[in-house]
Amino acid sequence: MNPGSKARTFALAGIALAFAIAAILWRSLSDRAGVVRTEHAEAELVAAREAAEPGAALTVALRLKVAPGWHTYWRNPGDSGQPASLEWRLPPGFEAGPIRWPVPARFSLGPIANYGYKGEVLLPVEIRVPSDAKGKVRLAARAKWLVCDPDRCLPESGEVSLELPVGRGGPSRWARAFDAIELPRPAPERWKLSARREGERVLLEIAGAGDEPPLLFFPYEEGKVEHAAPQPVEPAADGLRLAIPASRQPVGEWRRLFGVLATAGGRGYEIDVPIEGK
């Protein structure tokens, strides 16, 4: 092979390599598009379906993934913290509902406790699509969240957005993740719930509790429960009794047990039970 042919061969090989590298970089950038990355978290909007169907509800979610050792917060953060929020910018006619909060975990940090999520969590929101929607739509929001480890907390935020065609698309690649979200469900019909105040605690009677009994009450209302204190489970005649400690520094009167009962298996049941006595 003469020198000219060798030069052309090397040049063509170089061009092919450059195209291959460019394709890899393009795919990488495409995969990263729409993801907000901070030092301790990443956030993006994801949808349960591939398209926004006119006249129907579309479920989207703020996906938050935090670094190991860090956490974000539930709607009631506990002794400290701040829940995530979304300030929506939607096309005309589109309406977003509130965040539907998955069942949280409790994080004990010395004398205090917080409620929230480690790792990855999807915070779903239902968006109503108008019947006259067409073309493509862009759903955008300003997302804010607080990320904490045992030593410090950092407020973070970012602009998240999602573009979808309008039509009757099938399940998206996130559909399984949406199906796996553990949202609070109605209490089983077999449960008979009652609550009464006894000194510095509220006793929740759960008649008919089954094989996976509730172990922890997460209150929707702030300033009612001593978050870090144990909630002992006691046997009762027809089921069990959960002893929930009242806050030492209460905010307002505690008249109802309104919140989520969580089981060891991660299930959560929403309850709203009047408290008898004072």
Secondary structure, 3 states (H helix, E strand, C coil): CCHHHHHHHHHHHHHHHHHHHHHHHHHHHHHHCCCEECCCEEEEEEECECCECCCCEEEEEEEEEECCCCEEEEEEEECCCCCCEEEEECCCCCEECCCCCCCCEEEEECCEEEEEEECEEEEEEEEECCCCCCCEEEEEEEEEEEEECCCCEEEEEEEEEEEEEECCCCECCCHHHHHCCCCCEECCCCCEEEEEEECCEEEEEEECCCCCCEEEEEECCCCCECCCCCCCEEEECCEEEEEEEECCCCCCCCCEEEEEEEECCCCEEEEEEEEECC
